[in-house]
Amino acid sequence: MKIIILGTRGEIKASAPYHSKRSGVLIDNKILIDCGDKRFLQYNPTYILITHLHPDHAYFVRKHEVPDTHASIYAPEKYDQADIQVTNKKFKIGTYTITPIPTIHSIYVKSNAYIIEHNGKRILYTGDMIWIEKKYQKKIGKLDLVITEASFMRKGGMVRRQKDTGKIYGHTGVPNLINLFKKHTDTILFMHFGTWFYKDIKKARQEFHKLAQENNIHIIVGYDGLEVKV
């Protein structure tokens, strides 16, 4: 699979040229996973997988637009302005097998990670998340690549709890994500960077390098336009 990282910025102000576009990953010029920037539709994807309906992952939510595309759109839940197919079980699109994996992230919108399988290769794209429940972790298996978020470098990230329900929401930290996924893969690609990354990008890359050595894992620091083959 040919993977192009289209955007690596979280929901923060743009301040670095190679990390200025919001979330989006293109696979084999056919499947767009997340569409945080309307410009990504210029690639004319056949299918769009949305992890969750937050505007930095689904641009059309920001202004309640109708998505300007003929692509088939899949997401964890319906959205009034778009013709969305709800994803809650394994399905096929063309020659690709897609397995939605529910994630913990938001109180108000549902969220999925996606396993994409093609020609014997398996990748996982998570979108934003705190955790994956153990019953869903069992579905993950061995992966050739994990693409996940880096909103917070610090262990624990920023996790909050709703007072009336006790439900948690937010983002976990990079060390937690490494600990979760290193038993499934040898390679993790990070994107969706938070403000910590932009304060000193060179230092941030050094922190990733240190974590890679400590965990004996290959870490790729994503940037807008990065191409990876699996």
Buried (B, 14 or more C-beta within 10 A) or exposed (E): BEBBBBBBBBBBEEEBEEBBBBBBBBBBEBBBBBBBBBBBBEBEBBBBBBBBBBEBBBBBBEEEEEBEBEBBBBBBBEBEEBEBEBBEEEEEBEEBBBBBBBBBBBEEBBBBBBBBBBEEEBBBBBBBBBBBEEEBBEEBEEBBBBBBBBBBBEEEBBBEEEEEEEEBBBBBBBBBBBEBBBEBBEBBBBBBBBEBBBEEBEEBEEBBEEBBEEBEBEBBBBBBEBEBEB
